């Protein structure tokens, strides 16, 4: 198992939300985890699903909660 911080990054927009965010793995696109539980479960998305999600973010299709 990789180390807790290997290849993971958090959005630069997550600074003021008390750590409630996900991290993405740059070495394995489509792999995400909860930033508060780096050794916990990970989600793995198919490449086409991940690409559609990223495109939706860039097009602001999801709005803000």
N, C-alpha and C positions, 0 to 999 in steps of 0.2 A: 504494500500500500504506500502511495507517495506521502511525503511529509505534508503536514497541515497546510502550508503556504505555497507549496510547489505549483507554479503555473496558474494560480487562482488570482482573480482580481474582482474588485467591487466597483460599482459605478461611482464616478466622481460626484454624482448627484445625491449620494447616500449619506453625506456628512452630518446632517442635522436630524436624522430620524431615529436616534437611539439604537442604531445597529439593526433595525428591522429591514433586512434586504437579503438578496441572494448574491452569490459570487459565481462567476463563470470560469471555466477552465480553458485557457487559451490553447493548451496542447490537445484538448479533446472538445472541439466545438459541439455545442448542444448538451454539455454536461454542466449541471448547476447544483449548488448546495446552499444550505442555510448558513449565513455568515456567523450566526451565534453558536452553531454546532458543527465545526469543521470536520469532526471525525464521524459525524452522523451519516445518514443515508444521502445518496446522490440521485438526481434524476437525469436520465439520458434520453434525449430527443433525437428522432431521425433527422438526417441532414436537411431534407426538404421542409420538415416542420420547423426546424430551428431557423432556416433561412426565411421562411414566411413570417415567423415571429419577429425577427430582427427588422425585416422590411416594414412590418406593421408599426414597430416602435419608431422607426425613422419617418414614417408618414403620419405619426401622431394619431393612429386609429384607435388607441385604447383609452385616451383621455386620462384624467387624474382622479384618484380616489379621494 
